[in-house]
Amino acid sequence: MRLKVLHDGKAREVSLQLAELPEKEVASEKGDAAGSALDGVKVETLTPDLAQQLQLSGDVHGVVVDNVEPASAAAESGLQRGDVIVEVNRKRVSNEEQFETAISGAGSQSVLLLVNHGGQTRFLVVQPH
């Protein structure tokens, strides 16, 4: 198939082939688009054992940051490994599923996080690159 495009004020024809994207790649792309402000962040549900390791009181609930890529927007905002994310955009999160649901609602917009860092609670705003 040939497609005519206009680029820098000049018309140009390009060839393209239409095909269906494999399901695995579709899921990956949806994940990338859904949480772009928090790309590079991996979390896990805060369990009583993890809370004890992090020396947190039993009343802290959320997801623990397992990894933050150094060049990510989240790292630039101050999010660190071991932080506990309690809320995403003012929605409480108690497990990974709730976290994923909350960030998917943000799309490519900034995300407001309520984070427990070493027993201190603070807000972080993560703006996508």
SULVEN-V820440 format. One record per pair of residues at least 12 apart in sequence whose ideal C-beta (glycine too) atoms are under 10 Angstrom apart, sorted by sequence separation. I is the first residue (numbers start at 0). J is the second residue. D is the distance in whole Angstrom. If there is no record, write none. Layout:
[[I	J	D] [I	J	D]]
//
This chain:
[[1	13	7] [2	14	8] [67	79	6] [87	99	10] [89	101	9] [90	102	10] [111	123	8] [112	124	8] [0	13	10] [1	14	6] [2	15	6] [49	62	10] [50	63	9] [67	80	6] [87	100	9] [88	101	6] [110	123	9] [111	124	6] [112	125	6] [0	14	7] [1	15	8] [45	59	7] [49	63	6] [64	78	6] [66	80	6] [67	81	10] [84	98	7] [87	101	4] [88	102	8] [90	104	8] [110	124	7] [111	125	8] [0	15	6] [45	60	6] [64	79	7] [65	80	7] [67	82	8] [86	101	8] [87	102	6] [109	124	6] [110	125	5] [0	16	7] [44	60	9] [45	61	5] [49	65	10] [64	80	6] [65	81	9] [87	103	10] [88	104	7] [109	125	7] [110	126	8] [0	17	6] [44	61	8] [45	62	6] [46	63	9] [63	80	9] [64	81	6] [84	101	9] [87	104	8] [88	105	6] [109	126	5] [110	127	8] [44	62	6] [45	63	5] [63	81	7] [64	82	5] [84	102	10] [87	105	8] [108	126	9] [109	127	7] [42	61	9] [43	62	6] [44	63	8] [63	82	7] [64	83	8] [108	127	7] [42	62	4] [43	63	6] [62	82	9] [63	83	5] [64	84	7] [88	108	9] [92	112	9] [105	125	9] [107	127	5] [41	62	10] [42	63	6] [43	64	9] [61	82	9] [62	83	7] [63	84	8] [88	109	9] [90	111	10] [92	113	9] [106	127	9] [107	128	10] [40	62	10] [41	63	10] [42	64	6] [43	65	5] [61	83	5] [62	84	5] [88	110	6] [89	111	7] [91	113	9] [105	127	9] [41	64	7] [42	65	6] [43	66	10] [60	83	8] [61	84	5] [62	85	9] [87	110	6] [88	111	5] [90	113	10] [102	125	10] [40	64	6] [41	65	5] [42	66	9] [59	83	6] [61	85	4] [87	111	7] [88	112	8] [89	113	8] [40	65	9] [41	66	4] [42	67	10] [60	85	7] [61	86	8] [62	87	9] [86	111	8] [87	112	6] [88	113	10] [40	66	7] [41	67	8] [55	81	10] [59	85	7] [61	87	9] [84	110	10] [86	112	7] [87	113	8] [37	64	10] [39	66	8] [40	67	6] [41	68	9] [85	112	8] [86	113	4] [39	67	6] [40	68	8] [53	81	6] [55	83	7] [84	112	5] [85	113	5] [86	114	9] [39	68	3] [52	81	9] [53	82	9] [84	113	7] [85	114	7] [37	67	9] [38	68	8] [39	69	8] [53	83	7] [61	91	8] [62	92	6] [82	112	9] [83	113	9] [84	114	6] [85	115	6] [39	70	7] [40	71	7] [60	91	8] [61	92	6] [62	93	8] [83	114	7] [84	115	8] [39	71	3] [40	72	9] [49	81	9] [60	92	8] [61	93	7] [62	94	7] [63	95	10] [82	114	5] [83	115	4] [38	71	6] [39	72	8] [40	73	5] [50	83	8] [60	93	5] [61	94	9] [62	95	6] [76	109	10] [82	115	7] [83	116	8] [89	122	10] [37	71	8] [38	72	7] [39	73	6] [40	74	9] [49	83	9] [60	94	9] [62	96	10] [76	110	9] [78	112	7] [81	115	10] [82	116	5] [83	117	10] [86	120	10] [36	71	9] [37	72	8] [38	73	8] [39	74	7] [62	97	8] [77	112	10] [79	114	9] [81	116	8] [82	117	9] [83	118	10] [85	120	7] [36	72	6] [37	73	6] [61	97	9] [62	98	5] [76	112	8] [78	114	7] [81	117	8] [86	122	9] [35	72	8] [36	73	7] [61	98	8] [62	99	10] [72	109	9] [73	110	9] [77	114	8] [79	116	7] [83	120	9] [40	78	7] [45	83	6] [72	110	9] [76	114	10] [78	116	9] [79	117	9] [87	125	10] [34	73	10] [37	76	10] [39	78	10] [41	80	9] [45	84	9] [62	101	10] [73	112	9] [77	116	8] [82	121	9] [84	123	9] [36	76	9] [40	80	10] [42	82	9] [45	85	9] [37	78	8] [42	83	9] [82	123	9] [40	82	10] [42	84	7] [40	84	9] [77	121	8] [78	123	6] [77	123	6] [37	84	9] [45	92	10] [76	123	5] [77	124	10] [78	125	7] [44	92	9] [45	93	8] [64	112	10] [76	124	6] [77	125	9] [44	93	7] [45	94	9] [76	125	5] [37	87	8] [42	92	9] [44	94	4] [64	114	8] [73	123	8] [75	125	8] [76	126	7] [36	87	10] [43	94	9] [44	95	5] [61	112	10] [74	125	9] [75	126	9] [42	94	9] [43	95	6] [44	96	9] [61	113	8] [63	115	10] [64	116	10] [72	124	10] [73	125	5] [34	87	10] [42	95	6] [44	97	9] [61	114	8] [72	125	5] [73	126	10] [75	128	9] [41	95	10] [44	98	9] [61	115	7] [71	125	9] [72	126	6] [73	127	10] [43	98	10] [60	115	9] [72	127	6] [42	98	6] [59	115	5] [71	127	10] [72	128	5] [42	99	9] [71	128	8] [40	98	9] [70	128	9] [56	115	10] [59	118	8] [42	102	10] [55	115	7] [37	98	9] [59	120	9] [37	99	10] [40	102	9] [53	115	9] [55	117	9] [56	118	8] [54	117	8] [55	118	7] [34	98	9] [37	101	10] [38	102	10] [53	117	8] [54	118	7] [34	99	8] [37	102	5] [50	115	10] [53	118	9] [33	99	8] [36	102	7] [33	100	10] [34	101	9] [35	102	9] [34	102	4] [37	105	8] [30	99	8] [33	102	7] [34	103	6] [36	105	6] [33	103	4] [34	104	10] [35	105	8] [36	106	9] [40	110	10] [45	115	9] [32	103	9] [33	104	8] [34	105	7] [35	106	7] [36	107	7] [30	102	10] [33	105	8] [34	106	9] [35	107	5] [36	108	7] [40	112	10] [30	103	8] [33	106	7] [34	107	9] [35	108	9] [36	109	6] [37	110	6] [29	103	8] [32	106	7] [33	107	9] [36	110	4] [32	107	7] [35	110	9] [36	111	10] [37	112	8] [34	110	8] [36	112	9] [40	125	8] [38	125	10] [36	124	9] [37	125	6] [36	125	5] [38	127	8] [39	128	10] [35	125	10] [36	126	7] [37	127	9] [38	128	8] [34	125	10] [36	127	4] [35	127	5] [36	128	9] [34	127	9] [35	128	8]]
//
